[in-house]
Amino acid sequence: MLKRRLFVLAYLSPAVLLYALFVGVPLVQTFYYSMFRWKGLSKKMTFVGSKNLLTVAQDDVMHKAAVNQFLLLVCGGILLIGVSVAIAHALAQPTRLARTVQTVMLFPQVVSIVVVGIMWSFLFNPRFGITQALGWPKLENGVLGTEGWANAAVLLVFCWHAVGFYVMLFGAGIKNIDGEVLEAAQLDGSGGWHRFKNVTWPLLWSVKKVAVVYVVANVMGMFAIVKLLTKMGPDNSTQSILTLVYQRGWDESQMGQAATLAVYGFIVAMLLGGLASLAIGRNPERSR
């Protein structure tokens, strides 16, 4: 037993060391810098303790960023998972058309997020974009220059970019369901929506858990789309926590507050991941 444990430890130690070096150390540094007033490039660092935490907690822009991120998580999560499951279920048959559609839907994932942001900023351009060509919606400042519409544009681009990955994820999960289970359900007269609701959906437990965690990670890591598409405007209406970290750290040289925002983001991401796991519940296959 001891030899086996040493063998496992020897194989795991390089990965653990690398993870600690590139994830653990920066995380501890971020917590450390959050307790200082620091411009970033200067060697002078003034210890302020929890003052940055209180300042950021009372920041109206931070509140707006948190609300935006929460709405994006709820709306984007429901939309992404709902649409992805429906499409994956419809493409469950191994036909050439199904494989072609899946490949086309995965295309946005292989395109750089920077390219996606620039491409959609052209499409939403009020002078020559697709919205101008279609004549809708009739907005004085265009879609990206109008509060509310800019948030909707961020949601649309986020879902457009991510939906292919979730279709592939749920498609793989549906294919891994035991065929005998589905056949037994069919023999019992269960079909269509009834079979999906009572058999397919519960058996996608592990895939749902992965999908929800990915949605949380993607939403909390929202930066490039917001920065490139809307430049966090108008009036910080599309601000996210990461773009605010960038703004405080690089534009305003307040590295201490930027680190504090990152700490808040980390805590929120951990809490949301834990709540998502609780919401999904216990694996139904373990009770059988």
Phi, psi and omega in degrees: 000319180295319179296321180295318179295320178295323179296313179296317180298320180295324180283327183278333188302317178300317180294320180295319180296316179296318179297317180296323183289315187262348178241310184294312183296312177300327179294315179295320178299320180297316177299321182294312182292337181293349181260013183232154166265118190209136181271354176100302182271339180277150176279346182282120179232125182255122181289125180237002178064234183269009183299320179298321179299317181290319180298313181293323180297334181262005183281122181297325179294323177298318178299317180296319179296319181294318179296316178302316182293322179294315180296321179294322180295314182290305183293313181295320180296312180297315182296313183296309184292319179298310181293319182295317179296317181298314181292316180298322178293321180291332182260020185293333180287133184283063179260166180295322179297318180297317180295322180295315180297318180298319180295317179296319181290336180278347185306315180301335181290332182272353177270137179303141181297333177293316178297320179300314181298316180293317181300314182288332176294327174290318181296329180267003182300128184290347182264323183222009182284179183292328178293325177292319181296322181279342179077019180211139357278155182274092182237137183299318182258012181077175183296314185283348180257009182238125180300139183096303177293324179296320177296320178296323178295319177298316179299315181299312183292321178301312181293319180300319183287326190263341192298325181299319179298317182288329175297316178296320181297309181289329177298317178295322179295319179294322179293332182276354177291135182302124181299330181294326178295313180295322179294319178297320178296322179293320179294330177280002178089010180272126180209169177058226184297323181299315180292321179297315184292320188261344182239300187295309184299313178298326182283354176268023186307307184296324180291319178299320181296315178297317182298316181295318179297321178295320179298315179300314181297317181294318181292317180292336178266014181296115179218298190299317182298314181294316184294315185278324187278313188240350185053037176067008184250186357282143178055046178060021185290339179247016183301141172239170183296319181292319178294328177289325174301314179298316182296314180292320185283311188263322181280324185249001178053042175245075186294328178298314179291326177297318178295323178296318177299320178296322177297315177301316180300318179297314181296316180298318180297318179296317180296315181295320178298318178294317179295322179297319179296320178293321182294324181290329175086195187276150178295117183295337182289336181287338181277351182276000000 
